[in-house]
Amino acid sequence: RKVVKRNGSIMLKAFDCEEIKELERELRGEYKVLRRFIPKAKRKTSSEFYFIGLGKRF
């Protein structure tokens, strides 16, 4: 969490699981903007997606 500078951005690859809602809640508190991005070029059976966080708060 101390790697990203204030007002910095991240792109985090994630997979759908039970803990993902907790992670999303934490990230929403740390970034001004948080989006889920699902790439079009993925396997239909894959549960992968990306979190894109913009504007780190701390």
Secondary structure, DSSP 8 states (H G I E B T S, - for coil): --SS-TT-EEEEEEE--TTHHHHHHHHHHHEEEEEEE--SSS-TT--EEEEEEEEE--
